[in-house]
């Protein structure tokens, strides 16, 4: 990956974290589950170790592949939203990358959907 691509991915991840104070973590993952760029927001404590985050990213790529089996009959998955007790996880699919973010769970569903829409716009060319 060249410097301009790395810089662009960094800008996107930083932009995602700035969408709301409740944002915790943002990553851009390739189709194999490798982290291309990731940032944990300052003053936020990770709920997972780095090793667990890397494993989750690999699992996200596997889940994407499994979902693609149904694309012809149901259409492509645009994003997934997982609500956990301690964190909200959102995965947004672009053509060549997966964007994975975590945020505080107390945000309203309306606000979370606004964030998903903004992330989709920011990553639409990836």
C-alpha positions as protocol buffer text, in pm:
chain_id: "A"
residue {
  index: 1
  type: UNK
  ca { x: 0 y: 0 z: 0 }
}
residue {
  index: 2
  type: UNK
  ca { x: 137 y: 341 z: -89 }
}
residue {
  index: 3
  type: UNK
  ca { x: 162 y: 648 z: 130 }
}
residue {
  index: 4
  type: UNK
  ca { x: -135 y: 833 z: -23 }
}
residue {
  index: 5
  type: UNK
  ca { x: -366 y: 533 z: 32 }
}
residue {
  index: 6
  type: UNK
  ca { x: -243 y: 493 z: 391 }
}
residue {
  index: 7
  type: UNK
  ca { x: -298 y: 864 z: 450 }
}
residue {
  index: 8
  type: UNK
  ca { x: -650 y: 847 z: 304 }
}
residue {
  index: 9
  type: UNK
  ca { x: -743 y: 548 z: 522 }
}
residue {
  index: 10
  type: UNK
  ca { x: -608 y: 727 z: 828 }
}
residue {
  index: 11
  type: UNK
  ca { x: -816 y: 1035 z: 741 }
}
residue {
  index: 12
  type: UNK
  ca { x: -1129 y: 821 z: 708 }
}
residue {
  index: 13
  type: UNK
  ca { x: -1072 y: 644 z: 1041 }
}
residue {
  index: 14
  type: UNK
  ca { x: -1004 y: 976 z: 1216 }
}
residue {
  index: 15
  type: UNK
  ca { x: -1317 y: 1123 z: 1056 }
}
residue {
  index: 16
  type: UNK
  ca { x: -1528 y: 831 z: 1177 }
}
residue {
  index: 17
  type: UNK
  ca { x: -1407 y: 877 z: 1534 }
}
residue {
  index: 18
  type: UNK
  ca { x: -1501 y: 1246 z: 1516 }
}
residue {
  index: 19
  type: UNK
  ca { x: -1863 y: 1170 z: 1422 }
}
residue {
  index: 20
  type: UNK
  ca { x: -1970 y: 1147 z: 1786 }
}
residue {
  index: 21
  type: UNK
  ca { x: -1817 y: 1161 z: 2134 }
}
residue {
  index: 22
  type: UNK
  ca { x: -1950 y: 809 z: 2195 }
}
residue {
  index: 23
  type: UNK
  ca { x: -1727 y: 657 z: 1925 }
}
residue {
  index: 24
  type: UNK
  ca { x: -1461 y: 425 z: 2070 }
}
residue {
  index: 25
  type: UNK
  ca { x: -1277 y: 240 z: 1793 }
}
residue {
  index: 26
  type: UNK
  ca { x: -1267 y: 242 z: 1413 }
}
residue {
  index: 27
  type: UNK
  ca { x: -1091 y: 7 z: 1173 }
}
residue {
  index: 28
  type: UNK
  ca { x: -1073 y: -46 z: 800 }
}
residue {
  index: 29
  type: UNK
  ca { x: -1026 y: -413 z: 717 }
}
residue {
  index: 30
  type: UNK
  ca { x: -942 y: -578 z: 386 }
}
residue {
  index: 31
  type: UNK
  ca { x: -1149 y: -869 z: 252 }
}
residue {
  index: 32
  type: UNK
  ca { x: -919 y: -1122 z: 423 }
}
residue {
  index: 33
  type: UNK
  ca { x: -966 y: -958 z: 764 }
}
residue {
  index: 34
  type: UNK
  ca { x: -631 y: -780 z: 784 }
}
residue {
  index: 35
  type: UNK
  ca { x: -641 y: -441 z: 956 }
}
residue {
  index: 36
  type: UNK
  ca { x: -539 y: -170 z: 709 }
}
residue {
  index: 37
  type: UNK
  ca { x: -591 y: 116 z: 955 }
}
residue {
  index: 38
  type: UNK
  ca { x: -732 y: 128 z: 1307 }
}
residue {
  index: 39
  type: UNK
  ca { x: -750 y: 376 z: 1592 }
}
residue {
  index: 40
  type: UNK
  ca { x: -879 y: 356 z: 1947 }
}
residue {
  index: 41
  type: UNK
  ca { x: -1017 y: 696 z: 2046 }
}
residue {
  index: 42
  type: UNK
  ca { x: -813 y: 884 z: 2303 }
}
residue {
  index: 43
  type: UNK
  ca { x: -939 y: 864 z: 2660 }
}
residue {
  index: 44
  type: UNK
  ca { x: -1132 y: 543 z: 2580 }
}
residue {
  index: 45
  type: UNK
  ca { x: -1033 y: 214 z: 2732 }
}
residue {
  index: 46
  type: UNK
  ca { x: -1036 y: -83 z: 2500 }
}
residue {
  index: 47
  type: UNK
  ca { x: -1279 y: -354 z: 2606 }
}
residue {
  index: 48
  type: UNK
  ca { x: -1074 y: -604 z: 2406 }
}
residue {
  index: 49
  type: UNK
  ca { x: -704 y: -675 z: 2381 }
}
residue {
  index: 50
  type: UNK
  ca { x: -526 y: -604 z: 2054 }
}
residue {
  index: 51
  type: UNK
  ca { x: -519 y: -978 z: 1986 }
}
residue {
  index: 52
  type: UNK
  ca { x: -897 y: -999 z: 2036 }
}
residue {
  index: 53
  type: UNK
  ca { x: -952 y: -701 z: 1803 }
}
residue {
  index: 54
  type: UNK
  ca { x: -739 y: -869 z: 1536 }
}
residue {
  index: 55
  type: UNK
  ca { x: -936 y: -1193 z: 1578 }
}
residue {
  index: 56
  type: UNK
  ca { x: -1266 y: -1006 z: 1554 }
}
residue {
  index: 57
  type: UNK
  ca { x: -1150 y: -844 z: 1230 }
}
residue {
  index: 58
  type: UNK
  ca { x: -1065 y: -1185 z: 1084 }
}
residue {
  index: 59
  type: UNK
  ca { x: -1405 y: -1313 z: 1200 }
}
residue {
  index: 60
  type: UNK
  ca { x: -1575 y: -1009 z: 1041 }
}
residue {
  index: 61
  type: UNK
  ca { x: -1419 y: -1104 z: 706 }
}
residue {
  index: 62
  type: UNK
  ca { x: -1539 y: -1462 z: 748 }
}
residue {
  index: 63
  type: UNK
  ca { x: -1891 y: -1343 z: 837 }
}
residue {
  index: 64
  type: UNK
  ca { x: -1894 y: -1118 z: 531 }
}
residue {
  index: 65
  type: UNK
  ca { x: -1801 y: -1412 z: 308 }
}
residue {
  index: 66
  type: UNK
  ca { x: -2075 y: -1623 z: 466 }
}
residue {
  index: 67
  type: UNK
  ca { x: -2334 y: -1349 z: 409 }
}
residue {
  index: 68
  type: UNK
  ca { x: -2233 y: -1309 z: 44 }
}
residue {
  index: 69
  type: UNK
  ca { x: -2377 y: -1654 z: -27 }
}
residue {
  index: 70
  type: UNK
  ca { x: -2722 y: -1493 z: -2 }
}
residue {
  index: 71
  type: UNK
  ca { x: -2647 y: -1183 z: -211 }
}
residue {
  index: 72
  type: UNK
  ca { x: -2814 y: -1315 z: -526 }
}
residue {
  index: 73
  type: UNK
  ca { x: -3143 y: -1391 z: -355 }
}
residue {
  index: 74
  type: UNK
  ca { x: -3156 y: -1127 z: -80 }
}
residue {
  index: 75
  type: UNK
  ca { x: -2926 y: -852 z: -204 }
}
residue {
  index: 76
  type: UNK
  ca { x: -2594 y: -735 z: -63 }
}
residue {
  index: 77
  type: UNK
  ca { x: -2556 y: -664 z: 308 }
}
residue {
  index: 78
  type: UNK
  ca { x: -2498 y: -292 z: 361 }
}
residue {
  index: 79
  type: UNK
  ca { x: -2413 y: -301 z: 730 }
}
residue {
  index: 80
  type: UNK
  ca { x: -2461 y: -502 z: 1048 }
}
residue {
  index: 81
  type: UNK
  ca { x: -2545 y: -368 z: 1392 }
}
residue {
  index: 82
  type: UNK
  ca { x: -2469 y: -569 z: 1706 }
}
residue {
  index: 83
  type: UNK
  ca { x: -2588 y: -440 z: 2042 }
}
residue {
  index: 84
  type: UNK
  ca { x: -2392 y: -578 z: 2338 }
}
residue {
  index: 85
  type: UNK
  ca { x: -2421 y: -493 z: 2705 }
}
residue {
  index: 86
  type: UNK
  ca { x: -2102 y: -286 z: 2710 }
}
residue {
  index: 87
  type: UNK
  ca { x: -2058 y: -174 z: 2350 }
}
residue {
  index: 88
  type: UNK
  ca { x: -2232 y: -130 z: 2015 }
}
residue {
  index: 89
  type: UNK
  ca { x: -2054 y: -284 z: 1716 }
}
residue {
  index: 90
  type: UNK
  ca { x: -2128 y: -168 z: 1362 }
}
residue {
  index: 91
  type: UNK
  ca { x: -1981 y: -321 z: 1050 }
}
residue {
  index: 92
  type: UNK
  ca { x: -2022 y: -136 z: 721 }
}
residue {
  index: 93
  type: UNK
  ca { x: -1942 y: -306 z: 391 }
}
residue {
  index: 94
  type: UNK
  ca { x: -1788 y: -121 z: 99 }
}
residue {
  index: 95
  type: UNK
  ca { x: -1680 y: -284 z: -227 }
}
residue {
  index: 96
  type: UNK
  ca { x: -1324 y: -375 z: -124 }
}
residue {
  index: 97
  type: UNK
  ca { x: -1312 y: -308 z: 251 }
}
residue {
  index: 98
  type: UNK
  ca { x: -1503 y: -361 z: 571 }
}
residue {
  index: 99
  type: UNK
  ca { x: -1533 y: -77 z: 821 }
}
residue {
  index: 100
  type: UNK
  ca { x: -1570 y: -189 z: 1181 }
}
residue {
  index: 101
  type: UNK
  ca { x: -1656 y: 56 z: 1458 }
}
residue {
  index: 102
  type: UNK
  ca { x: -1746 y: 36 z: 1822 }
}
residue {
  index: 103
  type: UNK
  ca { x: -1931 y: 298 z: 2024 }
}
residue {
  index: 104
  type: UNK
  ca { x: -2092 y: 349 z: 2359 }
}
residue {
  index: 105
  type: UNK
  ca { x: -2426 y: 165 z: 2370 }
}
residue {
  index: 106
  type: UNK
  ca { x: -2634 y: 453 z: 2512 }
}
residue {
  index: 107
  type: UNK
  ca { x: -2680 y: 632 z: 2179 }
}
residue {
  index: 108
  type: UNK
  ca { x: -3029 y: 625 z: 2033 }
}
residue {
  index: 109
  type: UNK
  ca { x: -3096 y: 399 z: 1737 }
}
residue {
  index: 110
  type: UNK
  ca { x: -3172 y: 709 z: 1531 }
}
residue {
  index: 111
  type: UNK
  ca { x: -2828 y: 853 z: 1608 }
}
residue {
  index: 112
  type: UNK
  ca { x: -2659 y: 521 z: 1533 }
}
residue {
  index: 113
  type: UNK
  ca { x: -2830 y: 509 z: 1193 }
}
residue {
  index: 114
  type: UNK
  ca { x: -2714 y: 865 z: 1123 }
}
residue {
  index: 115
  type: UNK
  ca { x: -2358 y: 753 z: 1199 }
}
residue {
  index: 116
  type: UNK
  ca { x: -2393 y: 449 z: 969 }
}
residue {
  index: 117
  type: UNK
  ca { x: -2514 y: 676 z: 688 }
}
residue {
  index: 118
  type: UNK
  ca { x: -2217 y: 909 z: 734 }
}
residue {
  index: 119
  type: UNK
  ca { x: -1970 y: 619 z: 742 }
}
residue {
  index: 120
  type: UNK
  ca { x: -2120 y: 477 z: 421 }
}
residue {
  index: 121
  type: UNK
  ca { x: -2070 y: 814 z: 250 }
}
residue {
  index: 122
  type: UNK
  ca { x: -1714 y: 847 z: 379 }
}
residue {
  index: 123
  type: UNK
  ca { x: -1621 y: 497 z: 258 }
}
residue {
  index: 124
  type: UNK
  ca { x: -1829 y: 476 z: -61 }
}
residue {
  index: 125
  type: UNK
  ca { x: -1523 y: 483 z: -287 }
}
residue {
  index: 126
  type: UNK
  ca { x: -1330 y: 210 z: -104 }
}
